[in-house]
Amino acid sequence: QVQLVESGGGLVQAGGSLRLSCAASVSALSIKSMGWYRQAPGKQRELVAVISVGSSTDYAGSVKGRFTISRDNSAKNTVFLQMNTLKPENTAVYYCNTVLWTSQEYWGQGTQVTVST
């Protein structure tokens, strides 16, 4: 069973920044991709950003230019989500996700991000 340990959520004012971290309990060699999703109250879970083994990235249109996903250069089973210029509509529970080369998929427990006006 793969575990994803998330940290870095919290309360921030609009225009502020937060950095989320996620560490996977599996060798980086097993990981095909890691990413972040979010779910706001009453809404479906949606992709925020994903990074693949070759370091290619993809972002939701609403966060492009403000959010950056990256991997730890040494511990490549750890990813970060740098969130800048946060808006109240970014308030949600953010979930770390990983897909392995075996096609197995795992989720973190979620971390709350709240952006106040």
C-alpha positions in Angstrom: 0.0 0.0 0.0 1.5 3.3 -1.0 1.0 6.3 1.3 1.1 9.9 0.3 1.9 12.4 3.1 0.8 15.9 2.4 1.6 19.1 4.2 1.5 22.9 3.7 -2.1 23.8 3.6 -3.6 26.5 5.7 -5.3 29.9 5.8 -4.0 32.8 3.7 -5.3 36.1 2.5 -6.1 36.7 -1.1 -2.9 37.5 -3.1 -0.8 35.4 -0.7 1.2 32.3 -1.3 1.3 28.7 0.0 3.5 25.7 -0.8 2.1 22.2 -0.6 4.4 19.1 -0.3 3.6 15.5 -0.9 5.9 12.6 -0.2 5.2 9.1 -1.5 6.2 5.9 0.4 7.4 4.2 -2.8 10.5 4.3 -4.9 10.6 7.1 -7.5 11.3 4.4 -10.1 7.8 3.0 -9.6 6.1 6.4 -10.2 4.7 7.4 -13.6 3.2 10.7 -12.5 2.4 12.7 -9.4 -0.1 15.5 -9.2 -2.5 17.7 -7.2 -6.2 17.7 -7.4 -8.7 19.8 -5.4 -12.3 19.6 -4.4 -14.3 22.6 -3.3 -17.6 22.2 -1.3 -20.4 21.1 -3.6 -18.0 20.6 -6.6 -16.3 17.7 -8.2 -12.7 16.9 -7.7 -10.6 18.5 -10.5 -7.0 18.4 -11.7 -4.8 21.3 -10.6 -1.4 20.2 -11.9 0.5 17.0 -12.7 4.2 16.2 -13.3 5.3 13.1 -15.2 8.5 11.0 -14.9 10.1 13.1 -17.6 9.3 16.3 -15.7 6.6 17.3 -18.2 3.9 19.3 -16.6 0.2 20.1 -17.1 -2.0 22.6 -15.4 -5.6 23.6 -15.1 -6.2 26.7 -17.2 -7.3 28.7 -14.1 -3.9 28.2 -12.3 -1.5 28.6 -15.2 1.0 31.3 -14.5 0.2 31.3 -10.7 0.9 27.7 -9.6 4.0 25.7 -10.2 4.4 21.9 -9.7 7.9 20.5 -9.2 9.7 17.5 -8.0 12.5 17.3 -5.4 15.7 17.0 -7.3 17.1 14.2 -5.0 14.0 12.6 -3.6 12.0 12.3 -6.9 9.1 10.7 -5.0 8.3 14.1 -3.5 6.4 16.9 -5.3 5.6 20.4 -4.4 2.9 22.8 -5.5 3.8 26.5 -5.2 0.7 28.5 -5.2 1.0 32.3 -5.8 -1.5 35.1 -6.1 -4.1 32.9 -4.4 -7.8 33.8 -4.9 -10.8 33.0 -2.7 -12.0 30.6 -5.4 -8.9 28.5 -4.9 -10.3 27.5 -1.5 -10.6 23.7 -1.5 -9.2 20.5 -0.1 -6.1 19.7 -2.1 -5.3 16.0 -2.7 -2.0 14.5 -3.8 -2.2 11.8 -6.4 0.2 9.3 -7.8 0.0 6.8 -10.7 2.4 4.0 -10.8 3.8 2.2 -13.8 1.5 -0.7 -12.8 -1.5 1.6 -13.3 -2.2 1.6 -9.6 -3.4 5.0 -8.3 -3.2 6.4 -4.8 -4.5 9.5 -3.1 -3.4 11.4 -0.1 -5.7 12.3 2.8 -6.1 15.9 1.6 -5.0 19.2 3.0 -7.3 22.2 3.4 -6.4 25.5 1.6 -8.5 28.5 2.6 -8.1 31.9 0.9 -9.8 34.8 2.6 -10.9 38.0 1.1 
